[in-house]
Amino acid sequence: MAGVRVVIVGGGIGGLAAAVALRAKGIEAEVYEQAHRLGEVGAGFMLAPNSLRVLERLGLYDKVTESGASFTGFAVCDADGTEVSSLSLGGGDGYTLFGMHRADMVNLLVSCLPGDALHLNHRCVAFTQENDRAVVTFESGEKAEGDVVVGADGIHSVLQQYVVEPRGPVFSGLAAYRGVLLAERVPDWPEGAVRFWNDGTKTLLVYPVRGGELLNFVAFTVADEQMRESWSAPGDPRKLAAAFGDGWDSLARKVISQVDATFRWGVYDRESLRQWSQGRLALLGDAAHSMLPYMGQGANQAIEDGMGLATLLEGVSTADVPHVLVRYQTLRRDRAARFQQGSRFNVELMAAGKAPILGMPWMYDYDVEAEARTLR
Ligand SMILES: Cc1cc2nc3c(=O)[nH]c(=O)nc-3n(C[C@H](O)[C@H](O)[C@H](O)COP(=O)(O)OP(=O)(O)OC[C@H]3O[C@@H](n4cnc5c(N)ncnc54)[C@H](O)[C@@H]3O)c2cc1C
């Protein structure tokens, strides 16, 4: 490995994907994660064409097809199951999307990194920089030094305060129940189908992950309290079933009736950041652009960030780093902001009983590597 050395704080999908992209470009990158292990509560997410393109360039497409579930179609329905709009997916001219279990995605990315590039049990507590280097300090007192530090430490980012004046997360007033269940418990689920039901106040999204072995569900309801944003607040399946009872499509109720365990999650985002870098420090993923999950793009944008950053940093000298990170901000900020705003707009559309904006060419046809090359 030659060129600059990158210290990444945060081993979520954003930080890990950035490390894989940087190393693929011959750049030394190590990840420091606060958790003792990269365990994961059961939840899935959608991999969209814009990040699949990145994963394909990194040689991971086959692995994604092995561990994900390919979608055949996306139907948006009223609560009673009446179809409002649909998107044909996979094969022919349709876009290719995969449902992935987060743990499978994390494992896939970790399998691409050498063991000594991932440091668990390292909680970053401080950051400093001088002209020619940047240093992060961990809770233990240990330090890590690089030419670049990437803050991929999620919505509650510790590193964000070294780039911009901190502003708190914005609570949407919505709560999400998330989880997975064995697909065999809903035998009439159409293969590869994504279904989204909406009654104007509650929505339910269901799709397969892990080769169709599991069904992932996300149910959004109005929160009855100001909730802390958290991965692991257990939810009550009986309350979930009560929220999606009479009047809801029988297929939706069948899924909900099979839920034994779920996590309840306060849904937050943040205002778009004006600045994404300061000297040798750059923000990435939710630390830079946390968004409401109504375009299914938070992780997809984080994967784009990593490839964009890696493409811009390839072959640069340590002296060039601050300029290159400003270019990274130019590359990423407005695109991510469009998804942040679009996701909020989708909430308004759904509250009006309308179909959310999904599957537009500007979302899926974007090639972050090609765009980054034009800025080099
Ligand atoms: C209900 C719901 C549905 C979603 N669906 C989708 C979807 O379909 N598609 C999609 O693309 N996105 C989706 N998302 C969004 C997506 O999950 C996030 O945008 C994405 O996981 C962000 O990744 P990240 O790596 O930036 O942050 P995180 O996943 O939050 O990872 C940050 C990591 O940094 C670590 N960390 C934090 N602080 C420190 C510290 N001080 N020191 C060291 N480590 C630290 C954390 O432990 C964590 O591992 C959804 C989100 C929700 C809530």
The ligand as an SDF file (V2000), in Angstrom:
LIG
                    3D

 53 58  0  0  0  0  0  0  0  0999 V2000
  -36.1380    1.7500    9.8530 C   0  0  0  0  0  0  0  0  0  0  0  0
  -34.9460    1.9770    8.9730 C   0  0  0  0  0  0  0  0  0  0  0  0
  -34.8920    1.3970    7.7040 C   0  0  0  0  0  0  0  0  0  0  0  0
  -33.7840    1.6170    6.8700 C   0  0  0  0  0  0  0  0  0  0  0  0
  -33.7730    1.0720    5.6230 N   0  0  0  0  0  0  0  0  0  0  0  0
  -32.7400    1.3570    4.7800 C   0  0  0  0  0  0  0  0  0  0  0  0
  -32.7040    0.8280    3.4470 C   0  0  0  0  0  0  0  0  0  0  0  0
  -33.5910    0.0750    3.0110 O   0  0  0  0  0  0  0  0  0  0  0  0
  -31.6520    1.1610    2.6400 N   0  0  0  0  0  0  0  0  0  0  0  0
  -30.6570    1.9900    3.0690 C   0  0  0  0  0  0  0  0  0  0  0  0
  -29.7390    2.2650    2.2950 O   0  0  0  0  0  0  0  0  0  0  0  0
  -30.6590    2.4840    4.3330 N   0  0  0  0  0  0  0  0  0  0  0  0
  -31.6560    2.1940    5.1870 C   0  0  0  0  0  0  0  0  0  0  0  0
  -31.6600    2.6900    6.4560 N   0  0  0  0  0  0  0  0  0  0  0  0
  -30.5560    3.5900    6.8690 C   0  0  0  0  0  0  0  0  0  0  0  0
  -29.2950    2.8450    7.1750 C   0  0  0  0  0  0  0  0  0  0  0  0
  -29.5430    1.8300    8.1210 O   0  0  0  0  0  0  0  0  0  0  0  0
  -28.2290    3.8120    7.7210 C   0  0  0  0  0  0  0  0  0  0  0  0
  -28.2100    4.9770    6.9450 O   0  0  0  0  0  0  0  0  0  0  0  0
  -26.8560    3.1970    7.6470 C   0  0  0  0  0  0  0  0  0  0  0  0
  -26.8210    2.0110    8.3970 O   0  0  0  0  0  0  0  0  0  0  0  0
  -25.7880    4.1680    8.1610 C   0  0  0  0  0  0  0  0  0  0  0  0
  -24.5480    3.5260    8.1740 O   0  0  0  0  0  0  0  0  0  0  0  0
  -23.3180    4.2230    8.9130 P   0  0  0  0  0  0  0  0  0  0  0  0
  -22.1840    3.2470    8.7790 O   0  0  0  0  0  0  0  0  0  0  0  0
  -23.1340    5.5950    8.4220 O   0  0  0  0  0  0  0  0  0  0  0  0
  -23.7780    4.3590   10.4210 O   0  0  0  0  0  0  0  0  0  0  0  0
  -24.0530    3.2500   11.5120 P   0  0  0  0  0  0  0  0  0  0  0  0
  -24.6450    2.0440   10.9170 O   0  0  0  0  0  0  0  0  0  0  0  0
  -24.7830    3.9380   12.6090 O   0  0  0  0  0  0  0  0  0  0  0  0
  -22.6020    2.8410   12.0210 O   0  0  0  0  0  0  0  0  0  0  0  0
  -21.8250    3.6940   12.8310 C   0  0  0  0  0  0  0  0  0  0  0  0
  -20.8320    2.8280   13.5730 C   0  0  0  0  0  0  0  0  0  0  0  0
  -19.9540    3.6720   14.3050 O   0  0  0  0  0  0  0  0  0  0  0  0
  -19.7880    3.1480   15.5970 C   0  0  0  0  0  0  0  0  0  0  0  0
  -19.4470    4.2710   16.4750 N   0  0  0  0  0  0  0  0  0  0  0  0
  -20.2570    5.2610   16.8970 C   0  0  0  0  0  0  0  0  0  0  0  0
  -19.6020    6.1200   17.6830 N   0  0  0  0  0  0  0  0  0  0  0  0
  -18.3290    5.6690   17.7600 C   0  0  0  0  0  0  0  0  0  0  0  0
  -17.1600    6.1250   18.4330 C   0  0  0  0  0  0  0  0  0  0  0  0
  -17.1960    7.2340   19.1870 N   0  0  0  0  0  0  0  0  0  0  0  0
  -16.0180    5.4190   18.2850 N   0  0  0  0  0  0  0  0  0  0  0  0
  -15.9910    4.2800   17.5060 C   0  0  0  0  0  0  0  0  0  0  0  0
  -17.0730    3.7970   16.8750 N   0  0  0  0  0  0  0  0  0  0  0  0
  -18.2250    4.4930   16.9860 C   0  0  0  0  0  0  0  0  0  0  0  0
  -21.1100    2.4950   15.9270 C   0  0  0  0  0  0  0  0  0  0  0  0
  -20.9810    1.5250   16.9480 O   0  0  0  0  0  0  0  0  0  0  0  0
  -21.4860    1.8940   14.5900 C   0  0  0  0  0  0  0  0  0  0  0  0
  -20.9760    0.5890   14.4160 O   0  0  0  0  0  0  0  0  0  0  0  0
  -32.7190    2.4520    7.3190 C   0  0  0  0  0  0  0  0  0  0  0  0
  -32.7520    2.9970    8.6040 C   0  0  0  0  0  0  0  0  0  0  0  0
  -33.8620    2.7700    9.4270 C   0  0  0  0  0  0  0  0  0  0  0  0
  -33.9010    3.4020   10.7830 C   0  0  0  0  0  0  0  0  0  0  0  0
  1  2  1  0
  2  3  1  0
  2 52  2  0
  3  4  2  0
  4  5  1  0
  4 50  1  0
  5  6  2  0
  6  7  1  0
  6 13  1  0
  7  8  2  0
  7  9  1  0
  9 10  1  0
 10 11  2  0
 10 12  1  0
 12 13  2  0
 13 14  1  0
 14 15  1  0
 14 50  1  0
 15 16  1  0
 16 17  1  0
 16 18  1  0
 18 19  1  0
 18 20  1  0
 20 21  1  0
 20 22  1  0
 22 23  1  0
 23 24  1  0
 24 25  2  0
 24 26  1  0
 24 27  1  0
 27 28  1  0
 28 29  2  0
 28 30  1  0
 28 31  1  0
 31 32  1  0
 32 33  1  0
 33 34  1  0
 33 48  1  0
 34 35  1  0
 35 36  1  0
 35 46  1  0
 36 37  1  0
 36 45  1  0
 37 38  2  0
 38 39  1  0
 39 40  1  0
 39 45  2  0
 40 41  1  0
 40 42  2  0
 42 43  1  0
 43 44  2  0
 44 45  1  0
 46 47  1  0
 46 48  1  0
 48 49  1  0
 50 51  2  0
 51 52  1  0
 52 53  1  0
M  END
$$$$
